[in-house]
Amino acid sequence: MTVASVESDEKGVEGLVNDSPDFRAFLKRTIDLVFSVVLLVPALPLMVVSTILVKLSSRGPAIYTQVRVGRNGRAFVIYKIRTMRNDCEKLTGPRWAELGRDPRVTAIGNFLRKTHLDELPQLFNVLRGDMTLVGPRPERPEFVEQLEQVIPHYRARLQTRPGVTGLAQVLLPPDTDFHSVRIKLMYDLYYLQVGSFWYDLKITACTAFKVVGIPKSFSRKLLGVPSEDVIEAAYLALGRPPASDPDVEALNIHRGEAEMQPAF
């Protein structure tokens, strides 16, 4: 299925996932299990060292847990190594991730984020079946409820398991405002249309490329992703126009550690 073939009615939106025989679902789950177990071998000692550094450098638990929304709207608990000061949102509540150096991030946390070691515990989420290795990133329940009010077809991304990494995470920067969330949704919906076993392998390779600093333009070419204008045109073809900024401002959406750095 191509971007241009997106249906304009709501029924088409509900069927955006690139449906395939049960064998593909079985294969994807098998790959998730095998790769997670293999990756945990080198990841476990790295997680142990990271959690010790977090405990020695700041107060609070080393492992950060939070409720996220998974496939078909099912809530689950996601794991990551804490990178911010403990209870940093106690007074302010959830906030958008800040551009540049966030003062709430600890020195060790800044290193963990740059190397993406803080995301390694999510391999356990994959083993449990809460997540997949490649897919849209999971969001908090309260944000899903708000964002779906102002971003058309936002819940369509819940048709598949959320991923540790994904197309939007490989090609786009972290969310900082409503506009960036909308752009990521467009890429998530594109992935739901074109996703396949081989495409997941390419995204996994591009994830490694991003970690070592290879330009995103190279990954975009490897993945065969069309221009953002083409992706947006396909998104707009799905139905009603995007919500206006005043509606978003009325919701007063904020995010911070709650939003979490995207994996890789």
C-alpha positions as CSV (number, residue, x, y, z in Angstrom):
1,M,0.0,0.0,0.0
2,T,1.3,3.5,-0.9
3,V,0.7,6.9,0.7
4,A,-1.4,7.9,-2.3
5,S,-3.8,5.0,-1.7
6,V,-5.0,6.2,1.7
7,E,-8.8,6.0,2.0
8,S,-10.6,9.3,2.9
9,D,-13.3,7.8,5.1
10,E,-13.1,6.8,8.7
11,K,-13.4,3.1,7.8
12,G,-10.2,3.5,5.8
13,V,-8.5,5.1,8.8
14,E,-9.4,2.2,11.0
15,G,-7.8,-0.2,8.5
16,L,-4.6,1.7,8.0
17,V,-2.4,-1.1,9.4
18,N,-0.8,-3.0,6.6
19,D,-2.8,-6.2,7.3
20,S,-1.1,-9.4,6.4
21,P,-1.5,-13.1,7.1
22,D,-1.2,-14.3,10.6
23,F,2.3,-15.6,9.7
24,R,3.6,-12.0,9.5
25,A,2.3,-11.3,13.0
26,F,3.8,-14.5,14.3
27,L,7.1,-13.7,12.6
28,K,7.2,-10.1,14.0
29,R,6.5,-11.4,17.5
30,T,9.1,-14.2,17.2
31,I,11.7,-11.6,16.0
32,D,10.8,-9.4,19.0
33,L,11.4,-12.2,21.4
34,V,14.6,-13.5,19.8
35,F,16.2,-10.0,19.3
36,S,15.2,-8.9,22.8
37,V,16.8,-11.9,24.5
38,V,19.9,-11.4,22.3
39,L,20.1,-7.7,23.1
40,L,19.6,-8.3,26.8
41,V,22.9,-10.1,27.0
42,P,25.0,-7.0,26.5
43,A,22.3,-4.7,27.8
44,L,22.0,-6.2,31.3
45,P,25.5,-5.2,32.5
46,L,25.0,-1.7,31.0
47,M,21.7,-1.3,32.8
48,V,23.3,-2.4,36.1
49,V,26.1,0.1,35.7
50,S,23.7,2.9,34.7
51,T,21.3,2.3,37.6
52,I,24.2,2.3,40.1
53,L,25.4,5.7,38.6
54,V,21.9,7.1,38.9
55,K,21.6,6.0,42.5
56,L,25.0,7.4,43.5
57,S,24.4,10.7,41.8
58,S,20.8,11.6,42.8
59,R,18.0,10.7,45.2
60,G,15.1,8.5,44.2
61,P,14.6,5.2,42.4
62,A,16.9,4.4,39.5
63,I,14.2,2.8,37.4
64,Y,11.4,5.1,36.2
65,T,8.0,3.6,35.6
66,Q,4.9,5.2,34.0
67,V,1.6,4.1,32.5
68,R,1.4,4.3,28.7
69,V,-1.2,3.5,26.1
70,G,-0.6,0.4,24.0
71,R,-2.3,-1.5,21.3
72,N,-6.1,-0.9,21.1
73,G,-5.9,1.5,23.9
74,R,-4.7,-1.0,26.6
75,A,-2.7,0.6,29.4
76,F,0.6,-0.8,30.4
77,V,3.6,0.2,32.6
78,I,6.7,1.2,30.7
79,Y,10.3,1.1,32.1
80,K,13.3,3.4,31.7
81,I,16.3,4.4,33.7
82,R,15.6,7.7,35.5
83,T,17.3,10.7,33.9
84,M,15.7,13.6,35.7
85,R,15.7,14.8,39.3
86,N,13.2,12.7,41.3
87,D,9.7,14.2,41.5
88,C,10.7,17.0,39.2
89,E,7.1,17.4,38.1
90,K,5.6,17.3,41.5
91,L,4.8,21.0,41.6
92,T,4.5,21.8,37.9
93,G,2.8,18.6,36.6
94,P,3.7,17.0,33.3
95,R,5.4,19.5,30.9
96,W,6.6,19.5,27.3
97,A,10.2,18.5,26.8
98,E,12.4,21.6,26.9
99,L,14.6,22.5,23.9
100,G,18.3,22.5,24.6
101,R,19.7,21.5,28.0
102,D,16.8,20.8,30.3
103,P,17.7,21.9,33.9
104,R,15.7,19.0,35.3
105,V,18.0,16.4,33.7
106,T,20.9,15.3,35.9
107,A,24.5,15.1,34.6
108,I,24.3,11.3,34.5
109,G,20.9,11.5,32.9
110,N,22.1,13.7,30.2
111,F,24.8,11.1,29.3
112,L,22.2,8.3,29.4
113,R,19.9,10.2,27.1
114,K,22.6,11.0,24.6
115,T,23.7,7.3,24.5
116,H,20.0,6.1,24.8
117,L,21.0,3.7,27.6
118,D,18.0,4.9,29.6
119,E,15.7,3.1,27.1
120,L,17.3,-0.3,27.5
121,P,14.8,-1.5,30.2
122,Q,12.0,-1.4,27.6
123,L,13.4,-4.6,26.2
124,F,11.5,-6.2,29.1
125,N,8.3,-4.5,27.8
126,V,8.9,-6.2,24.5
127,L,9.4,-9.6,26.2
128,R,6.1,-9.1,28.0
129,G,4.3,-8.3,24.8
130,D,3.5,-4.7,25.8
131,M,5.7,-3.3,23.0
132,T,7.4,-4.3,19.8
133,L,10.9,-3.4,18.7
134,V,9.6,-1.2,15.9
135,G,6.5,0.8,16.0
136,P,5.0,4.2,17.1
137,R,6.1,5.4,20.5
138,P,3.6,4.9,23.3
139,E,2.0,8.0,24.9
140,R,0.5,8.7,28.3
141,P,-3.3,8.1,28.7
142,E,-4.1,11.7,29.7
143,F,-2.2,13.0,26.7
144,V,-3.9,10.6,24.3
145,E,-7.3,11.7,25.5
146,Q,-6.4,15.4,25.0
147,L,-4.4,15.0,21.7
148,E,-7.1,13.0,20.0
149,Q,-9.5,15.9,20.6
150,V,-7.3,18.3,18.5
151,I,-5.4,16.0,16.1
152,P,-7.6,14.1,13.6
153,H,-7.1,10.3,13.5
154,Y,-4.7,10.4,16.5
155,R,-6.0,7.0,17.8
156,A,-5.3,5.3,14.5
157,R,-1.7,4.9,15.8
158,L,-3.0,2.6,18.5
159,Q,-3.8,-0.2,15.9
160,T,-0.4,-1.7,16.5
161,R,1.9,-2.3,19.5
162,P,4.0,0.7,20.4
163,G,7.7,0.4,19.6
164,V,11.1,0.9,21.3
165,T,12.1,2.6,18.1
166,G,10.2,3.7,15.0
167,L,10.1,5.6,11.7
168,A,9.2,8.9,13.4
169,Q,11.9,8.5,16.0
170,V,14.6,7.8,13.4
171,L,13.7,10.7,11.2
172,L,12.3,13.4,13.5
173,P,13.4,15.2,16.7
174,P,11.7,14.8,20.1
175,D,8.2,16.3,20.5
176,T,8.2,19.8,21.9
177,D,4.8,21.2,20.9
178,F,1.5,20.4,19.2
179,H,2.9,20.8,15.7
180,S,5.7,18.3,16.3
181,V,3.2,15.7,17.6
182,R,1.0,16.1,14.5
183,I,4.1,15.7,12.2
184,K,5.0,12.5,14.1
185,L,1.5,11.2,13.7
186,M,1.7,11.6,10.0
187,Y,4.9,9.5,9.9
188,D,3.3,6.9,12.2
189,L,0.3,6.5,9.9
190,Y,2.7,6.2,6.9
191,Y,4.5,3.4,8.8
192,L,1.2,1.6,9.4
193,Q,0.6,1.6,5.7
194,V,4.1,0.5,4.4
195,G,5.4,-1.5,7.4
196,S,6.7,-5.0,6.7
197,F,9.4,-7.4,8.0
198,W,12.0,-5.9,5.7
199,Y,11.0,-2.3,6.5
200,D,11.4,-3.0,10.2
201,L,14.9,-4.3,9.6
202,K,15.7,-1.1,7.7
203,I,14.3,1.0,10.6
204,T,16.4,-1.0,13.0
205,A,19.5,-0.3,10.9
206,C,18.7,3.4,10.7
207,T,18.3,3.4,14.5
208,A,21.9,2.3,14.8
209,F,22.9,4.9,12.2
210,K,21.3,7.6,14.3
211,V,23.1,6.5,17.4
212,V,26.5,6.8,15.7
213,G,25.6,10.1,14.1
214,I,24.9,9.3,10.5
215,P,22.7,12.0,8.9
216,K,19.0,11.5,8.8
217,S,19.0,12.3,5.1
218,F,20.8,9.0,4.6
219,S,18.2,7.0,6.5
220,R,15.3,8.8,4.7
221,K,16.8,7.6,1.4
222,L,17.4,4.1,2.6
223,L,13.8,3.9,3.9
224,G,12.4,5.4,0.7
225,V,10.3,7.9,2.7
226,P,8.7,10.5,0.4
227,S,8.9,14.2,1.2
228,E,7.0,15.6,4.2
229,D,4.6,17.4,1.8
230,V,3.6,14.1,0.3
231,I,3.1,12.5,3.7
232,E,1.0,15.5,4.9
233,A,-1.1,15.4,1.7
234,A,-1.9,11.8,2.4
235,Y,-2.8,12.6,6.0
236,L,-5.1,15.5,5.0
237,A,-6.8,13.1,2.6
238,L,-8.0,11.1,5.5
239,G,-10.7,13.5,6.5
240,R,-11.3,16.7,8.4
241,P,-8.6,19.4,8.5
242,P,-6.1,19.6,11.4
243,A,-7.2,21.3,14.6
244,S,-6.2,25.0,15.1
245,D,-3.6,26.1,17.6
246,P,-6.1,27.9,19.8
247,D,-7.8,24.6,20.6
248,V,-4.5,23.2,21.6
249,E,-3.7,26.2,23.8
250,A,-7.0,25.7,25.5
251,L,-6.0,22.2,26.6
252,N,-2.8,23.5,28.1
253,I,-0.8,20.4,27.3
254,H,2.6,20.1,28.9
255,R,5.1,17.3,28.9
256,G,8.5,16.5,30.5
257,E,10.1,13.4,32.0
258,A,6.5,12.1,31.5
259,E,7.0,12.4,27.7
260,M,10.4,10.7,27.9
261,Q,13.2,10.8,25.3
262,P,12.3,8.8,22.2
263,A,14.3,5.6,22.0
264,F,17.2,6.0,19.7
